[in-house]
Amino acid sequence: MLKRSLLFLLLAVLLLIAAVAVNTLRQGSRQLDVAPAPPIAIDEKALAEKLAGAVRFKTVSSLTDPDQNKDQFLALHDYLQQRFPRVHATLKREVVGGLSLLYTWQGKDPQAPPIAFLAHQDVVPIEPGTEGKWTSPPFAGEIKDGYVWGRGTWDDKGNLIAQLEAIEMLLASGFQPRQTVYIISGADEEVTGLRGAKEIAKLFAERKIRPEFMVDEGLFINQGFVPGIDKPIAIVGVAEKGFVSITLKAKGVAGHSSAPPAPGKTSIALISDALRKLDENQMPARLEGVARESLETLAPEMSGAQRVVLSNLWLFKPLAQMQLQKSAAMNAMLRTTTALTIVQAGNKDNVIPQEATAVVNFRILPGDTHDAVITHVREVVGPGIEVGEYPGVLEPTPVSPIDSAQFQLLQKTLRSLFPEVIVTPGLYTAGSDSHQFASLSDNIYRFTPIRVKAEDLPRLHGTNERLATANLAELARFYTTLIRNASLERPTP
């Protein structure tokens, strides 16, 4: 009897191994074979100078003061008119919400659904005390060592200059798109986009404009980020997380520090305990949706154990999820994240404050809601803590399809220009202006073909932001080719 049981067990193991092996081998590459795009000649030096000039305008936006640095934004607008004369002679330009720009390039076919590209003008400020750590002054717009240096080169003036350059070149060649093309350039993306992108989205709704697809800043071409894959990976953001900041308030026993109350009774102790609970009891991780689709797309490009595990998530999902959660970047793809960001209490070293407050920021995974976050917070912190929220809540966006003609168009364009890249969908865990258009287009892709290595990530919103001049030329080629492709083989909506 024991022998028979062992035999059955061995047979079951062998069948399981065979099933895993067969399933792994039948998961073929999802990458499209595409002919190389025709070469596009670009004056790399001249294009770099255009970006360098744009960087010199200190277009730092403010949440509370819409007129902050208004002169810098207006000067940038004048500069764009000078450097892109064909664009401004041909396209309709509208100023929306005070400083944001909307360009309209009328297509030949008024019935063809339009397409739209986004790139914001505003930048984040320089962290005080770090100015001297920059290789070049942050607003000098210097070109050296093959890079344009300065705040906004990557985020997001490089995109704006590349988009305008693409249209300038297409106009010079006599090209007119089949469908109308919009360029949306917000002036307050870094501070929620409520004056810019939101107002332009309202304008689109009023005019019944529904873009067939939209491309905004977001993810990028990375190399060396994913173990087991040496080739660069173009991660196209097909959804964006939501956003809510929760406020916590605790009231405790106040008094003189010379006679403190019993442990756990002060406002600081109460708020600290609430924050500890939230930090230790985060919302559950889920290896589903965009994260799973991304990993299953990458699996055939891997080898060894990683390919086996990711090709067979029906079996190895718990193991894969446990390992992925150890990476901060992958953990953000799997769950609604919890970040403790602000704590305030007390104003004198010998006075125990009666009240303490804190702010906790949550980036909401598609499938969760901000109501679910509020419920989670209340359950975790328990009674005695007042729970509220900051204004400006954003729910997660819908997930744009990857089996659509529009995604294939983007994938074909990328593979024709960057034949070595692996294209995969991904979840954009930060925020973009395209969030405001979620109800107006079913196909919103958050991606820029900026080449990024791990050591480059601290430059985004940090010190020594830069963009390679060769990469800037690649951006212009990307937008030129995508506009041509969309016009010649317009995806069926």
C-alpha positions in Angstrom: 0.0 0.0 0.0 2.8 2.4 0.9 4.6 1.5 -2.3 1.6 2.3 -4.4 1.1 5.6 -2.6 4.7 6.6 -3.3 4.3 5.5 -6.9 1.3 7.7 -7.3 3.1 10.6 -5.6 6.1 10.2 -7.9 3.8 10.0 -11.0 2.0 13.2 -9.8 5.3 15.0 -9.4 6.5 13.9 -12.8 3.2 15.0 -14.4 3.5 18.4 -12.6 7.1 18.9 -13.9 6.0 17.9 -17.4 3.1 20.4 -17.3 5.4 23.2 -16.1 8.0 22.4 -18.8 5.4 22.3 -21.6 3.7 25.5 -20.4 7.1 27.3 -20.2 8.1 26.2 -23.7 4.8 27.1 -25.3 4.9 30.7 -24.0 6.5 32.3 -27.0 7.7 35.8 -27.4 5.0 38.5 -27.6 7.3 40.9 -29.4 6.3 42.0 -32.9 8.7 41.6 -35.8 8.8 45.0 -37.5 10.8 46.4 -40.4 13.2 49.2 -39.5 11.7 52.7 -39.8 13.1 54.9 -42.6 15.9 57.1 -41.4 15.1 60.6 -40.2 17.8 63.2 -40.4 17.9 65.4 -37.3 20.3 68.2 -36.5 21.2 66.9 -33.0 23.2 70.0 -32.0 20.5 72.4 -33.1 17.8 70.4 -31.3 19.9 70.3 -28.1 20.2 74.1 -28.2 16.4 74.4 -28.5 16.0 72.3 -25.3 18.8 74.1 -23.5 17.1 77.5 -24.3 13.8 76.2 -22.9 15.5 75.0 -19.7 16.7 78.6 -18.9 13.2 79.7 -18.2 12.4 79.1 -14.4 8.9 77.7 -14.9 8.5 76.5 -11.4 4.7 76.1 -10.7 2.8 76.8 -7.5 -0.2 75.1 -6.1 -1.5 78.2 -4.4 -0.3 81.1 -6.6 -1.2 80.7 -10.3 0.8 83.8 -11.2 4.0 82.6 -9.6 6.8 82.9 -12.3 4.2 84.0 -14.8 6.8 86.1 -16.6 8.9 83.0 -17.1 6.1 81.0 -18.6 5.2 83.8 -21.0 8.8 84.2 -22.0 8.9 80.4 -22.7 5.8 80.8 -24.9 7.5 83.6 -26.9 10.6 81.4 -27.1 8.7 78.5 -28.6 7.1 80.8 -31.2 10.6 81.9 -32.2 12.2 78.5 -32.4 9.2 76.7 -34.0 7.9 79.2 -36.6 6.1 76.7 -38.9 4.3 75.2 -35.9 3.0 78.6 -34.8 2.2 79.7 -38.4 0.2 76.5 -39.2 -1.3 75.1 -35.9 -4.0 76.8 -33.9 -2.7 77.8 -30.5 -4.9 78.5 -27.5 -4.0 79.6 -24.0 -6.1 77.7 -21.4 -6.3 78.3 -17.7 -3.9 81.3 -17.8 -0.7 79.7 -18.9 -1.4 76.2 -20.4 -1.1 75.7 -24.2 -3.3 73.7 -26.6 -2.1 73.3 -30.1 -4.4 71.9 -32.9 -3.0 70.6 -36.1 -6.1 70.1 -38.4 -6.2 66.7 -40.2 -7.2 66.1 -43.8 -10.1 63.8 -42.7 -12.5 65.6 -40.3 -14.2 62.2 -39.6 -11.0 60.6 -38.4 -10.7 60.3 -34.6 -7.9 62.7 -33.4 -4.8 61.8 -31.5 -3.1 63.8 -28.7 0.3 64.2 -27.1 1.0 65.7 -23.7 4.1 67.4 -22.3 4.0 70.0 -19.5 6.0 73.2 -19.3 6.4 73.5 -15.5 9.1 72.0 -13.4 9.7 71.3 -9.7 11.9 73.6 -7.6 15.5 73.0 -6.7 15.9 71.6 -3.2 17.4 74.4 -1.0 21.0 73.7 -0.2 21.7 71.4 -3.2 22.4 74.1 -5.8 26.1 73.7 -5.5 25.9 69.9 -6.1 24.8 70.4 -9.7 27.4 69.7 -12.4 25.9 72.7 -14.2 23.7 75.4 -12.6 20.1 73.9 -12.8 18.7 76.7 -15.0 21.8 77.4 -17.1 20.8 75.0 -19.9 24.3 74.0 -20.6 25.3 71.4 -23.2 28.4 69.3 -22.4 29.6 65.7 -22.4 26.8 64.7 -24.7 24.0 65.9 -22.4 21.7 68.9 -22.0 21.9 69.6 -18.2 19.2 71.3 -16.1 15.9 71.2 -14.4 13.2 70.0 -16.8 15.4 68.3 -19.4 13.9 64.9 -18.5 10.7 66.1 -16.9 9.2 67.3 -19.2 10.6 70.0 -21.5 12.5 67.3 -23.5 9.2 65.8 -24.5 7.7 69.2 -25.4 10.6 70.2 -27.6 10.7 66.8 -29.3 7.0 67.0 -30.1 7.2 70.4 -31.5 10.4 69.5 -33.5 8.6 66.5 -35.0 5.7 68.7 -36.2 8.1 71.4 -37.4 9.9 68.8 -39.5 6.7 67.2 -40.8 5.4 70.6 -41.8 8.7 71.4 -43.6 8.2 68.2 -45.7 4.7 69.1 -46.7 3.1 66.4 -44.5 -0.5 66.8 -43.2 -1.9 64.2 -40.9 -5.0 62.3 -41.8 -6.5 62.9 -38.3 -6.3 66.0 -36.2 -3.3 66.1 -33.9 -3.4 67.9 -30.5 -0.4 69.0 -28.4 -1.5 69.6 -24.8 1.1 71.5 -22.6 0.0 72.1 -19.1 1.6 74.7 -16.9 0.8 73.1 -13.5 1.3 69.4 -13.9 3.7 69.3 -11.0 1.0 70.8 -8.7 -2.1 68.6 -9.7 -2.9 70.0 -13.2 -6.2 71.5 -12.0 -5.7 74.8 -13.8 -4.2 73.3 -17.0 -4.9 69.7 -18.0 -8.2 69.7 -16.1 -9.5 72.8 -17.9 -8.3 71.5 -21.3 -10.1 68.2 -20.6 -13.3 70.2 -19.8 -12.8 72.0 -23.2 -12.4 68.6 -24.9 -15.6 67.4 -23.3 -17.5 70.6 -24.4 -16.2 70.2 -27.9 -17.0 66.5 -27.9 -13.4 65.6 -28.7 -12.5 62.0 -27.9 -8.9 61.2 -28.8 -8.4 57.8 -30.3 -5.2 57.5 -28.3 -3.1 59.8 -26.2 0.6 59.6 -25.2 1.9 61.4 -22.1 5.1 61.3 -20.0 5.4 58.2 -17.8 7.6 55.1 -18.0 10.7 54.7 -20.2 13.3 52.5 -21.7 15.3 50.9 -19.0 18.2 48.6 -19.0 19.4 46.4 -16.1 16.3 46.9 -14.1 14.9 43.3 -14.5 17.1 40.4 -13.5 17.5 37.8 -16.3 17.0 40.3 -19.2 20.0 42.1 -20.7 18.0 43.8 -23.5 16.5 47.2 -22.9 12.8 47.1 -21.9 10.3 49.7 -23.0 7.6 49.8 -20.3 4.4 51.4 -21.6 2.2 52.7 -18.8 -1.4 51.5 -19.5 -2.9 52.7 -16.3 -2.1 55.2 -13.5 -2.5 54.8 -9.8 -4.9 56.9 -7.9 -3.9 59.4 -5.2 -5.2 60.3 -1.7 -3.5 61.9 1.3 -5.1 61.0 4.6 -4.9 63.3 7.6 -4.7 61.9 11.2 -5.3 63.9 14.3 -4.8 62.8 17.9 -5.6 64.6 21.1 -3.9 63.6 24.3 -3.1 64.8 27.8 -1.1 68.0 27.7 1.1 69.6 30.4 4.6 70.4 31.5 7.3 67.9 30.5 8.5 67.7 34.1 5.4 65.7 35.1 4.4 63.7 32.0 1.3 61.5 32.0 1.3 57.7 31.9 2.8 56.1 28.7 0.6 56.1 25.7 -1.6 59.0 26.8 0.1 62.0 25.0 -1.0 63.1 21.5 2.5 62.3 20.2 2.3 58.7 21.6 -1.2 58.3 20.1 -0.3 59.6 16.6 3.0 57.5 16.7 1.1 54.4 17.5 -1.4 55.1 14.7 1.4 55.6 12.2 3.2 52.4 13.3 0.0 50.4 12.8 -0.5 51.8 9.3 3.1 51.2 8.4 3.0 47.6 9.6 -0.5 46.7 8.3 -0.5 47.8 4.6 -3.2 47.1 2.1 -2.8 43.6 0.5 -0.6 42.9 -2.5 -2.1 41.4 -5.6 -0.1 39.8 -8.4 -2.9 40.5 -10.9 -3.9 42.9 -13.6 -1.2 45.1 -15.2 1.6 43.7 -13.0 0.8 40.1 -14.0 0.4 41.0 -17.7 3.8 42.7 -17.6 5.6 39.8 -16.0 4.0 37.3 -18.3 5.1 39.4 -21.3 8.6 39.5 -20.0 8.8 35.8 -19.1 9.5 34.4 -22.6 12.5 36.8 -22.9 14.1 35.3 -19.8 15.9 32.1 -19.2 16.3 29.5 -16.4 14.3 29.5 -13.2 12.9 33.0 -13.7 11.3 32.1 -17.0 9.9 28.9 -15.5 8.4 30.7 -12.5 6.9 33.6 -14.4 5.5 31.4 -17.2 3.7 29.3 -14.6 2.1 31.8 -12.2 -0.9 29.5 -11.9 1.5 27.4 -9.7 4.2 29.8 -8.5 2.2 32.9 -7.9 2.7 33.0 -4.1 6.5 32.5 -4.4 6.8 35.1 -7.1 4.7 37.6 -5.2 6.8 37.1 -2.0 10.0 37.8 -3.9 8.6 40.8 -5.9 7.4 42.5 -2.7 11.0 42.8 -1.6 11.7 45.3 -4.3 10.3 48.8 -3.7 9.5 49.4 -7.4 7.7 46.0 -7.8 5.9 46.3 -4.5 4.4 49.6 -5.8 3.1 47.6 -8.8 1.4 45.1 -6.6 -0.5 47.1 -3.9 -1.9 50.4 -2.8 1.1 51.8 -1.2 1.3 53.6 2.2 3.8 56.4 2.7 4.1 58.3 6.0 5.0 61.9 4.8 4.2 64.6 7.4 4.2 64.7 11.3 3.5 67.8 13.3 3.3 68.3 17.1 4.6 70.7 19.7 6.4 74.0 19.6 8.5 74.0 22.7 10.9 71.4 24.2 9.4 71.4 27.7 5.7 71.5 26.8 3.7 68.3 26.0 1.3 69.3 23.1 -2.4 68.6 23.4 -2.7 67.8 19.6 -0.6 66.0 17.1 -1.3 65.6 13.4 0.1 63.5 10.5 -0.4 63.0 6.8 -0.2 59.6 5.1 -0.1 59.4 1.3 -1.6 56.5 -0.5 -1.2 55.6 -4.2 -4.2 53.6 -5.1 -3.9 50.4 -7.2 -6.4 49.9 -10.0 -9.1 47.8 -8.4 -9.0 49.7 -5.1 -10.8 53.0 -4.4 -10.2 55.9 -2.2 -13.2 54.8 -0.1 -11.5 51.5 0.4 -8.4 53.4 1.6 -10.4 55.4 4.1 -12.1 52.2 5.5 -8.7 50.5 5.8 -7.2 53.5 7.7 -10.1 53.7 10.1 -10.0 49.9 10.8 -6.2 50.0 11.4 -5.8 53.1 13.5 -8.9 52.3 15.6 -10.9 54.7 17.8 -9.5 57.9 19.2 -7.9 59.1 16.0 -9.7 61.6 13.8 -9.4 60.7 10.1 -9.8 63.1 7.2 -8.4 63.7 3.8 -6.7 66.3 1.7 -8.6 67.8 -1.3 -7.7 66.6 -4.8 -8.4 62.9 -4.5 -7.8 60.9 -7.8 -9.2 57.5 -8.3 -7.1 55.0 -10.3 -7.5 55.3 -14.1 -9.1 52.5 -16.2 -6.6 50.1 -17.8 -6.0 50.8 -21.5 -6.1 47.7 -23.5 -3.0 46.0 -24.9 -4.8 43.9 -27.5 -6.0 47.0 -29.3 -4.8 48.3 -32.7 -3.7 51.5 -30.9 -1.3 49.7 -28.6 0.0 47.7 -31.5 0.6 50.9 -33.4 2.7 52.2 -30.5 4.5 48.8 -30.2 5.3 48.7 -33.9 6.6 52.2 -33.9 8.9 51.5 -31.0 10.2 48.2 -32.4 10.8 49.9 -35.8 13.0 52.6 -34.1 14.4 50.5 -31.3 14.6 47.0 -32.7 16.5 45.7 -29.6 13.9 46.7 -27.1 11.3 44.5 -25.4 7.9 46.2 -25.2 5.7 45.4 -22.2 2.8 47.1 -20.5 3.3 48.5 -17.0 1.6 50.5 -14.3 2.6 54.1 -13.9 2.8 54.6 -10.1 3.4 58.4 -10.2 1.0 61.0 -11.7 0.5 62.7 -15.1 -1.7 65.2 -16.7 -3.3 62.4 -18.8 -5.2 61.4 -15.6 -7.6 64.3 -16.3 -8.5 62.7 -19.7 -9.4 59.2 -18.4 -13.0 59.6 -19.3 -12.3 61.0 -22.8 -10.1 58.3 -24.3 -10.0 54.5 -24.0 -6.3 54.4 -25.1 -4.0 56.5 -22.9 -0.3 55.4 -22.8 2.2 56.9 -20.4 5.6 56.4 -22.0 8.6 58.4 -23.3 11.5 56.6 -25.0 14.0 58.1 -22.6 16.9 55.7 -21.9 17.3 55.3 -18.2 19.6 53.2 -16.0 19.2 52.6 -12.3 21.8 55.3 -11.4 19.8 57.9 -13.4 16.6 57.6 -11.3 17.7 60.0 -8.5 18.1 62.7 -11.2 14.3 62.9 -11.8 13.1 65.7 -9.5 16.6 65.6 -8.0 20.1 66.9 -8.6 21.8 66.8 -12.0 18.8 66.2 -14.1 19.9 65.8 -17.7 19.0 64.3 -21.1 21.5 62.9 -23.7 21.5 64.9 -26.9 21.3 61.6 -28.9 18.3 60.5 -26.8 16.6 63.9 -27.5 17.0 63.2 -31.2 15.5 59.8 -30.7 12.5 61.4 -29.0 11.9 63.6 -32.1 12.2 60.6 -34.4 9.7 58.7 -32.2 7.0 61.4 -32.4 7.6 61.9 -36.1 7.3 58.2 -36.9 4.3 57.7 -34.6 2.4 60.6 -36.2 3.2 59.3 -39.7 2.2 55.7 -38.7 -1.0 56.8 -37.2 -1.9 58.7 -40.3 -0.9 56.0 -42.8 -2.4 53.0 -40.9 -4.9 54.7 -38.6 -6.1 52.2 -36.0 -9.7 51.3 -36.1 -11.4 52.7 -33.0 
